[in-house]
Amino acid sequence: MDFDTGLDDYLLFQLRRVEDAHDLWCHVQRERAAWVHHSEDDIYVVVSLRPDPDDLAVLLRTVEDWVGERGLPAVMFELDGRPYCVRAPARVAAAA
């Protein structure tokens, strides 16, 4: 992912399909600044973090629920230059 701009206050969610990226962007942009970034191989939804210390947890729960609603197994994201993964909530995965 490695954008050479100062993205310390943003999470980059990596998606393979344009439709998923657009849907995630629509889902999160109601509450915060977000945009879609296309690279050669992938599509990223870049989402801003608010100064509230609990905001990272709120955003990750929102994306976790979205992953479950979309029926995706997981979505990779980058924070502070490190890769992480958001998976569907256990209750959704167990129902599937």
The first five atom37 places (N, CA, C, CB, O) and aatype in JSON, in Angstrom:
{
  "aatype": [12, 3, 13, 3, 16, 7, 10, 3, 3, 18, 10, 10, 13, 5, 10, 1, 1, 19, 6, 3, 0, 8, 3, 10, 17, 4, 8, 19, 5, 1, 6, 1, 0, 0, 17, 19, 8, 8, 15, 6, 3, 3, 9, 18, 19, 19, 19, 15, 10, 1, 14, 3, 14, 3, 3, 10, 0, 19, 10, 10, 1, 16, 19, 6, 3, 17, 19, 7, 6, 1, 7, 10, 14, 0, 19, 12, 13, 6, 10, 3, 7, 1, 14, 18, 4, 19, 1, 0, 14, 0, 1, 19, 0, 0, 0, 0],
  "atom_mask": [
    [1, 1, 1, 1, 1],
    [1, 1, 1, 1, 1],
    [1, 1, 1, 1, 1],
    [1, 1, 1, 1, 1],
    [1, 1, 1, 1, 1],
    [1, 1, 1, 0, 1],
    [1, 1, 1, 1, 1],
    [1, 1, 1, 1, 1],
    [1, 1, 1, 1, 1],
    [1, 1, 1, 1, 1],
    [1, 1, 1, 1, 1],
    [1, 1, 1, 1, 1],
    [1, 1, 1, 1, 1],
    [1, 1, 1, 1, 1],
    [1, 1, 1, 1, 1],
    [1, 1, 1, 1, 1],
    [1, 1, 1, 1, 1],
    [1, 1, 1, 1, 1],
    [1, 1, 1, 1, 1],
    [1, 1, 1, 1, 1],
    [1, 1, 1, 1, 1],
    [1, 1, 1, 1, 1],
    [1, 1, 1, 1, 1],
    [1, 1, 1, 1, 1],
    [1, 1, 1, 1, 1],
    [1, 1, 1, 1, 1],
    [1, 1, 1, 1, 1],
    [1, 1, 1, 1, 1],
    [1, 1, 1, 1, 1],
    [1, 1, 1, 1, 1],
    [1, 1, 1, 1, 1],
    [1, 1, 1, 1, 1],
    [1, 1, 1, 1, 1],
    [1, 1, 1, 1, 1],
    [1, 1, 1, 1, 1],
    [1, 1, 1, 1, 1],
    [1, 1, 1, 1, 1],
    [1, 1, 1, 1, 1],
    [1, 1, 1, 1, 1],
    [1, 1, 1, 1, 1],
    [1, 1, 1, 1, 1],
    [1, 1, 1, 1, 1],
    [1, 1, 1, 1, 1],
    [1, 1, 1, 1, 1],
    [1, 1, 1, 1, 1],
    [1, 1, 1, 1, 1],
    [1, 1, 1, 1, 1],
    [1, 1, 1, 1, 1],
    [1, 1, 1, 1, 1],
    [1, 1, 1, 1, 1],
    [1, 1, 1, 1, 1],
    [1, 1, 1, 1, 1],
    [1, 1, 1, 1, 1],
    [1, 1, 1, 1, 1],
    [1, 1, 1, 1, 1],
    [1, 1, 1, 1, 1],
    [1, 1, 1, 1, 1],
    [1, 1, 1, 1, 1],
    [1, 1, 1, 1, 1],
    [1, 1, 1, 1, 1],
    [1, 1, 1, 1, 1],
    [1, 1, 1, 1, 1],
    [1, 1, 1, 1, 1],
    [1, 1, 1, 1, 1],
    [1, 1, 1, 1, 1],
    [1, 1, 1, 1, 1],
    [1, 1, 1, 1, 1],
    [1, 1, 1, 0, 1],
    [1, 1, 1, 1, 1],
    [1, 1, 1, 1, 1],
    [1, 1, 1, 0, 1],
    [1, 1, 1, 1, 1],
    [1, 1, 1, 1, 1],
    [1, 1, 1, 1, 1],
    [1, 1, 1, 1, 1],
    [1, 1, 1, 1, 1],
    [1, 1, 1, 1, 1],
    [1, 1, 1, 1, 1],
    [1, 1, 1, 1, 1],
    [1, 1, 1, 1, 1],
    [1, 1, 1, 0, 1],
    [1, 1, 1, 1, 1],
    [1, 1, 1, 1, 1],
    [1, 1, 1, 1, 1],
    [1, 1, 1, 1, 1],
    [1, 1, 1, 1, 1],
    [1, 1, 1, 1, 1],
    [1, 1, 1, 1, 1],
    [1, 1, 1, 1, 1],
    [1, 1, 1, 1, 1],
    [1, 1, 1, 1, 1],
    [1, 1, 1, 1, 1],
    [1, 1, 1, 1, 1],
    [1, 1, 1, 1, 1],
    [1, 1, 1, 1, 1],
    [1, 1, 1, 1, 1]
  ],
  "atom_positions": [
    [[0.82, -1.19, 0.0], [0.0, 0.0, 0.0], [0.86, 1.24, 0.0], [-0.93, 0.0, 1.2], [0.77, 2.04, -0.93]],
    [[1.67, 1.44, 0.98], [2.72, 2.43, 1.08], [2.55, 3.68, 0.22], [3.98, 1.8, 0.73], [3.28, 3.87, -0.75]],
    [[1.58, 4.53, 0.56], [1.47, 5.83, -0.07], [2.51, 6.72, 0.6], [0.01, 6.43, 0.05], [2.63, 6.7, 1.83]],
    [[3.24, 7.47, -0.16], [4.31, 8.28, 0.41], [3.82, 9.63, 0.92], [5.39, 8.5, -0.61], [4.58, 10.6, 0.94]],
    [[2.58, 9.7, 1.33], [2.06, 10.92, 1.93], [1.82, 10.64, 3.4], [0.77, 11.41, 1.23], [1.73, 9.48, 3.79]],
    [[1.71, 11.66, 4.21], [1.48, 11.49, 5.63], [0.06, 11.04, 5.91], [0.0, 0.0, 0.0], [-0.83, 11.88, 6.09]],
    [[-0.17, 9.76, 5.95], [-1.51, 9.23, 6.19], [-1.62, 8.64, 7.6], [-1.85, 8.16, 5.14], [-2.23, 7.59, 7.78]],
    [[-1.04, 9.31, 8.58], [-1.06, 8.79, 9.94], [-2.46, 8.74, 10.53], [-0.17, 9.62, 10.81], [-2.72, 7.91, 11.4]],
    [[-3.35, 9.58, 10.09], [-4.7, 9.64, 10.65], [-5.73, 8.98, 9.75], [-5.09, 11.08, 10.9], [-6.9, 9.34, 9.78]],
    [[-5.29, 8.01, 8.96], [-6.17, 7.34, 8.01], [-5.93, 5.84, 8.05], [-5.96, 7.88, 6.6], [-4.83, 5.37, 8.33]],
    [[-6.98, 5.09, 7.77], [-6.86, 3.65, 7.55], [-7.08, 3.41, 6.07], [-7.87, 2.83, 8.41], [-7.92, 4.05, 5.45]],
    [[-6.33, 2.48, 5.5], [-6.45, 2.12, 4.1], [-6.99, 0.7, 4.02], [-5.08, 2.25, 3.35], [-6.3, -0.25, 4.38]],
    [[-8.21, 0.56, 3.55], [-8.84, -0.75, 3.4], [-8.64, -1.21, 1.96], [-10.35, -0.69, 3.77], [-9.03, -0.52, 1.02]],
    [[-8.06, -2.38, 1.81], [-7.72, -2.92, 0.49], [-8.85, -3.83, 0.02], [-6.37, -3.68, 0.52], [-9.24, -4.76, 0.73]],
    [[-9.36, -3.55, -1.17], [-10.43, -4.36, -1.74], [-10.06, -4.77, -3.16], [-11.77, -3.59, -1.73], [-9.28, -4.09, -3.82]],
    [[-10.62, -5.86, -3.6], [-10.33, -6.36, -4.95], [-11.35, -5.89, -5.97], [-10.28, -7.88, -4.93], [-11.02, -5.71, -7.15]],
    [[-12.58, -5.7, -5.52], [-13.66, -5.36, -6.46], [-14.09, -3.91, -6.3], [-14.85, -6.29, -6.26], [-14.24, -3.41, -5.18]],
    [[-14.3, -3.24, -7.41], [-14.76, -1.85, -7.41], [-16.08, -1.73, -6.68], [-14.89, -1.32, -8.85], [-16.3, -0.77, -5.93]],
    [[-16.97, -2.69, -6.88], [-18.29, -2.65, -6.24], [-18.16, -2.67, -4.72], [-19.14, -3.84, -6.71], [-18.87, -1.93, -4.04]],
    [[-17.26, -3.49, -4.2], [-17.06, -3.54, -2.75], [-16.47, -2.24, -2.24], [-16.15, -4.72, -2.38], [-16.88, -1.73, -1.19]],
    [[-15.51, -1.69, -2.97], [-14.9, -0.43, -2.56], [-15.94, 0.69, -2.54], [-13.74, -0.06, -3.5], [-15.99, 1.48, -1.59]],
    [[-16.75, 0.76, -3.56], [-17.79, 1.79, -3.61], [-18.78, 1.61, -2.46], [-18.52, 1.75, -4.96], [-19.18, 2.59, -1.83]],
    [[-19.16, 0.38, -2.19], [-20.12, 0.11, -1.12], [-19.55, 0.47, 0.25], [-20.54, -1.36, -1.15], [-20.24, 1.07, 1.07]],
    [[-18.29, 0.11, 0.5], [-17.66, 0.47, 1.78], [-17.54, 1.99, 1.89], [-16.27, -0.19, 1.91], [-17.82, 2.55, 2.94]],
    [[-17.13, 2.64, 0.81], [-17.03, 4.09, 0.83], [-18.38, 4.72, 1.17], [-16.53, 4.61, -0.53], [-18.44, 5.62, 2.02]],
    [[-19.44, 4.27, 0.54], [-20.78, 4.79, 0.83], [-21.16, 4.55, 2.28], [-21.83, 4.15, -0.1], [-21.8, 5.39, 2.91]],
    [[-20.76, 3.41, 2.81], [-21.11, 3.04, 4.17], [-20.42, 3.93, 5.2], [-20.73, 1.58, 4.42], [-21.04, 4.32, 6.19]],
    [[-19.15, 4.27, 4.99], [-18.41, 5.03, 6.0], [-18.42, 6.54, 5.77], [-16.99, 4.56, 6.04], [-18.24, 7.3, 6.72]],
    [[-18.64, 6.99, 4.54], [-18.51, 8.42, 4.26], [-19.64, 9.26, 4.86], [-18.46, 8.64, 2.77], [-19.54, 10.48, 4.89]],
    [[-20.69, 8.62, 5.33], [-21.77, 9.37, 5.99], [-21.29, 9.98, 7.31], [-22.99, 8.46, 6.25], [-21.78, 11.01, 7.75]],
    [[-20.32, 9.32, 7.94], [-19.87, 9.72, 9.27], [-18.47, 10.34, 9.3], [-19.89, 8.54, 10.17], [-18.08, 10.94, 10.3]],
    [[-17.72, 10.2, 8.22], [-16.32, 10.65, 8.25], [-15.8, 10.85, 6.83], [-15.43, 9.62, 9.0], [-16.42, 10.41, 5.86]],
    [[-14.68, 11.52, 6.72], [-14.06, 11.73, 5.41], [-13.51, 10.4, 4.9], [-12.93, 12.8, 5.5], [-12.85, 9.66, 5.63]],
    [[-13.8, 10.11, 3.64], [-13.32, 8.87, 3.02], [-13.28, 9.07, 1.52], [-14.23, 7.65, 3.4], [-14.02, 9.89, 0.97]],
    [[-12.41, 8.32, 0.87], [-12.36, 8.35, -0.59], [-11.83, 7.02, -1.1], [-11.47, 9.52, -1.1], [-11.3, 6.21, -0.34]],
    [[-12.0, 6.81, -2.39], [-11.53, 5.58, -3.04], [-10.28, 5.93, -3.83], [-12.64, 4.96, -3.98], [-10.23, 6.93, -4.55]],
    [[-9.27, 5.09, -3.68], [-8.0, 5.27, -4.4], [-7.73, 4.0, -5.21], [-6.82, 5.58, -3.4], [-7.73, 2.9, -4.66]],
    [[-7.49, 4.16, -6.51], [-7.18, 3.03, -7.38], [-5.67, 2.96, -7.6], [-7.93, 3.16, -8.74], [-5.03, 3.97, -7.89]],
    [[-5.11, 1.75, -7.47], [-3.72, 1.53, -7.85], [-3.75, 0.54, -9.01], [-2.85, 0.98, -6.64], [-4.82, 0.15, -9.48]],
    [[-2.59, 0.13, -9.47], [-2.54, -0.81, -10.61], [-3.26, -2.12, -10.3], [-1.1, -1.1, -10.98], [-3.98, -2.65, -11.15]],
    [[-3.07, -2.64, -9.09], [-3.58, -3.96, -8.77], [-4.79, -3.98, -7.84], [-2.5, -4.76, -8.16], [-5.57, -4.93, -7.86]],
    [[-4.95, -2.95, -7.05], [-5.98, -2.98, -6.02], [-6.72, -1.66, -5.94], [-5.37, -3.3, -4.67], [-6.37, -0.67, -6.59]],
    [[-7.76, -1.7, -5.13], [-8.56, -0.51, -4.86], [-8.54, -0.33, -3.35], [-10.03, -0.64, -5.42], [-8.67, -1.3, -2.6]],
    [[-8.37, 0.89, -2.9], [-8.34, 1.18, -1.48], [-9.44, 2.16, -1.14], [-6.97, 1.74, -1.07], [-9.74, 3.09, -1.89]],
    [[-10.04, 1.95, 0.02], [-10.91, 2.95, 0.6], [-10.11, 3.55, 1.74], [-12.3, 2.33, 1.1], [-9.74, 2.87, 2.7]],
    [[-9.84, 4.83, 1.62], [-9.06, 5.56, 2.61], [-10.05, 6.27, 3.52], [-8.05, 6.57, 1.94], [-10.9, 7.03, 3.06]],
    [[-9.94, 6.01, 4.82], [-10.92, 6.52, 5.79], [-10.2, 7.29, 6.88], [-11.76, 5.36, 6.39], [-9.22, 6.81, 7.45]],
    [[-10.69, 8.48, 7.18], [-10.07, 9.32, 8.2], [-10.45, 8.85, 9.6], [-10.47, 10.78, 8.01], [-11.54, 8.32, 9.84]],
    [[-9.52, 9.07, 10.51], [-9.78, 8.83, 11.93], [-10.06, 10.17, 12.59], [-8.59, 8.11, 12.62], [-9.46, 11.19, 12.24]],
    [[-10.97, 10.16, 13.54], [-11.25, 11.36, 14.32], [-10.33, 11.41, 15.53], [-12.74, 11.4, 14.75], [-9.74, 10.39, 15.89]],
    [[-10.2, 12.57, 16.17], [-9.31, 12.68, 17.32], [-9.8, 11.92, 18.57], [-9.14, 14.12, 17.68], [-9.02, 11.71, 19.5]],
    [[-11.04, 11.51, 18.6], [-11.58, 10.76, 19.74], [-10.78, 9.47, 19.95], [-13.09, 10.43, 19.52], [-10.58, 8.73, 18.99]],
    [[-10.31, 9.19, 21.17], [-9.48, 8.0, 21.39], [-10.19, 6.68, 21.1], [-8.99, 7.99, 22.81], [-9.53, 5.67, 20.86]],
    [[-11.52, 6.67, 21.12], [-12.27, 5.45, 20.84], [-12.62, 5.29, 19.36], [-13.54, 5.44, 21.65], [-13.23, 4.29, 18.98]],
    [[-12.25, 6.26, 18.54], [-12.7, 6.25, 17.16], [-12.17, 5.08, 16.35], [-12.3, 7.52, 16.5], [-12.9, 4.55, 15.51]],
    [[-10.95, 4.65, 16.58], [-10.42, 3.51, 15.84], [-11.29, 2.28, 16.09], [-8.96, 3.22, 16.25], [-11.63, 1.56, 15.15]],
    [[-11.64, 2.03, 17.34], [-12.48, 0.88, 17.67], [-13.86, 1.01, 17.02], [-12.63, 0.74, 19.19], [-14.39, 0.02, 16.52]],
    [[-14.43, 2.2, 17.03], [-15.74, 2.43, 16.41], [-15.67, 2.15, 14.91], [-16.22, 3.89, 16.66], [-16.54, 1.47, 14.37]],
    [[-14.64, 2.66, 14.26], [-14.49, 2.44, 12.82], [-14.3, 0.97, 12.51], [-13.31, 3.25, 12.27], [-14.91, 0.45, 11.58]],
    [[-13.46, 0.29, 13.26], [-13.22, -1.13, 12.99], [-14.47, -1.98, 13.22], [-12.08, -1.65, 13.87], [-14.71, -2.93, 12.48]],
    [[-15.28, -1.64, 14.23], [-16.55, -2.36, 14.42], [-17.51, -2.09, 13.26], [-17.21, -1.94, 15.76], [-18.22, -2.99, 12.82]],
    [[-17.52, -0.87, 12.78], [-18.37, -0.53, 11.63], [-17.97, -1.34, 10.41], [-18.29, 0.98, 11.32], [-18.82, -1.89, 9.71]],
    [[-16.67, -1.41, 10.14], [-16.18, -2.16, 8.98], [-16.39, -3.67, 9.2], [-14.68, -1.85, 8.71], [-16.72, -4.39, 8.27]],
    [[-16.19, -4.13, 10.42], [-16.42, -5.54, 10.73], [-17.87, -5.93, 10.42], [-16.09, -5.82, 12.22], [-18.12, -6.97, 9.81]],
    [[-18.81, -5.1, 10.84], [-20.23, -5.37, 10.54], [-20.48, -5.33, 9.04], [-21.14, -4.34, 11.26], [-21.23, -6.16, 8.52]],
    [[-19.86, -4.38, 8.34], [-20.01, -4.28, 6.89], [-19.48, -5.54, 6.2], [-19.28, -3.04, 6.35], [-20.11, -6.06, 5.28]],
    [[-18.32, -6.02, 6.66], [-17.74, -7.24, 6.09], [-18.72, -8.4, 6.23], [-16.39, -7.59, 6.78], [-18.92, -9.17, 5.3]],
    [[-19.34, -8.51, 7.4], [-20.32, -9.56, 7.63], [-21.56, -9.41, 6.74], [0.0, 0.0, 0.0], [-22.06, -10.39, 6.2]],
    [[-22.05, -8.18, 6.6], [-23.22, -7.92, 5.76], [-22.95, -8.26, 4.3], [-23.64, -6.46, 5.88], [-23.83, -8.77, 3.61]],
    [[-21.75, -7.97, 3.84], [-21.39, -8.24, 2.44], [-21.06, -9.7, 2.19], [-20.21, -7.39, 2.03], [-20.96, -10.13, 1.04]],
    [[-20.9, -10.48, 3.26], [-20.56, -11.88, 3.1], [-19.11, -12.1, 2.7], [0.0, 0.0, 0.0], [-18.76, -13.15, 2.15]],
    [[-18.27, -11.12, 2.97], [-16.85, -11.26, 2.67], [-16.15, -11.99, 3.82], [-16.2, -9.86, 2.43], [-16.55, -11.83, 4.97]],
    [[-15.14, -12.79, 3.52], [-14.44, -13.47, 4.61], [-13.6, -12.5, 5.45], [-13.54, -14.56, 4.05], [-13.52, -12.65, 6.67]],
    [[-13.0, -11.5, 4.81], [-12.14, -10.56, 5.51], [-11.77, -9.41, 4.58], [-10.87, -11.26, 6.05], [-11.93, -9.5, 3.36]],
    [[-11.27, -8.33, 5.17], [-10.75, -7.19, 4.42], [-9.43, -6.79, 5.08], [-11.77, -5.99, 4.39], [-9.35, -6.61, 6.3]],
    [[-8.41, -6.67, 4.26], [-7.11, -6.21, 4.76], [-7.13, -4.69, 4.89], [-5.95, -6.68, 3.82], [-7.76, -3.99, 4.1]],
    [[-6.41, -4.19, 5.9], [-6.25, -2.74, 6.02], [-4.87, -2.44, 6.57], [-7.34, -2.13, 6.93], [-4.19, -3.3, 7.14]],
    [[-4.47, -1.21, 6.37], [-3.16, -0.76, 6.83], [-3.35, 0.39, 7.8], [-2.26, -0.34, 5.64], [-4.14, 1.3, 7.56]],
    [[-2.62, 0.32, 8.91], [-2.61, 1.38, 9.91], [-1.17, 1.58, 10.36], [-3.55, 1.04, 11.13], [-0.5, 0.62, 10.74]],
    [[-0.7, 2.79, 10.32], [0.68, 3.1, 10.72], [1.7, 2.24, 9.98], [0.85, 2.92, 12.22], [2.72, 1.85, 10.56]],
    [[1.43, 1.94, 8.72], [2.37, 1.17, 7.9], [2.36, -0.32, 8.15], [0.0, 0.0, 0.0], [3.19, -1.04, 7.59]],
    [[1.43, -0.8, 8.97], [1.37, -2.23, 9.27], [0.07, -2.82, 8.74], [1.49, -2.48, 10.79], [-0.98, -2.19, 8.82]],
    [[0.13, -4.04, 8.2], [-1.1, -4.68, 7.69], [-1.88, -5.38, 8.8], [-0.74, -5.69, 6.58], [-1.3, -5.97, 9.72]],
    [[-3.19, -5.3, 8.7], [-4.1, -5.97, 9.62], [-5.27, -6.54, 8.81], [-4.62, -4.99, 10.74], [-5.36, -6.33, 7.6]],
    [[-6.14, -7.25, 9.49], [-7.27, -7.88, 8.83], [-8.52, -7.69, 9.67], [-7.0, -9.38, 8.58], [-8.49, -7.87, 10.89]],
    [[-9.62, -7.32, 9.01], [-10.92, -7.26, 9.66], [-11.72, -8.44, 9.14], [-11.66, -5.89, 9.38], [-11.88, -8.6, 7.93]],
    [[-12.23, -9.26, 10.05], [-13.04, -10.42, 9.68], [-14.48, -10.17, 10.07], [-12.5, -11.71, 10.34], [-14.77, -9.3, 10.89]],
    [[-15.37, -10.94, 9.49], [-16.79, -10.84, 9.84], [-16.95, -11.2, 11.32], [-17.67, -11.77, 8.95], [-16.21, -12.04, 11.84]],
    [[-17.9, -10.56, 12.0], [-18.14, -10.91, 13.4], [-18.46, -12.39, 13.55], [-19.27, -10.06, 13.97], [-19.02, -12.99, 12.63]],
    [[-18.12, -12.97, 14.66], [-18.33, -14.41, 14.9], [-19.79, -14.79, 14.73], [-17.86, -14.78, 16.31], [-20.08, -15.87, 14.2]],
    [[-20.71, -13.93, 15.16], [-22.14, -14.26, 15.04], [-22.57, -14.39, 13.59], [-22.99, -13.2, 15.74], [-23.43, -15.2, 13.26]],
    [[-21.98, -13.58, 12.7], [-22.31, -13.63, 11.28], [-21.64, -14.84, 10.64], [-21.86, -12.33, 10.57], [-22.26, -15.55, 9.85]],
    [[-20.38, -15.07, 10.99], [-19.65, -16.22, 10.42], [-20.32, -17.53, 10.82], [-18.17, -16.21, 10.87], [-20.39, -18.46, 10.01]],
    [[-20.82, -17.63, 12.05], [-21.46, -18.85, 12.51], [-22.78, -19.09, 11.8], [-21.68, -18.8, 14.01], [-23.16, -20.24, 11.57]],
    [[-23.48, -18.02, 11.44], [-24.77, -18.16, 10.75], [-24.6, -18.59, 9.3], [-25.53, -16.86, 10.81], [-25.5, -19.18, 8.71]],
    [[-23.44, -18.29, 8.72], [-23.2, -18.6, 7.3], [-22.83, -19.99, 7.1], [-22.14, -17.74, 6.73], [-22.6, -20.41, 5.97]]
  ]
}
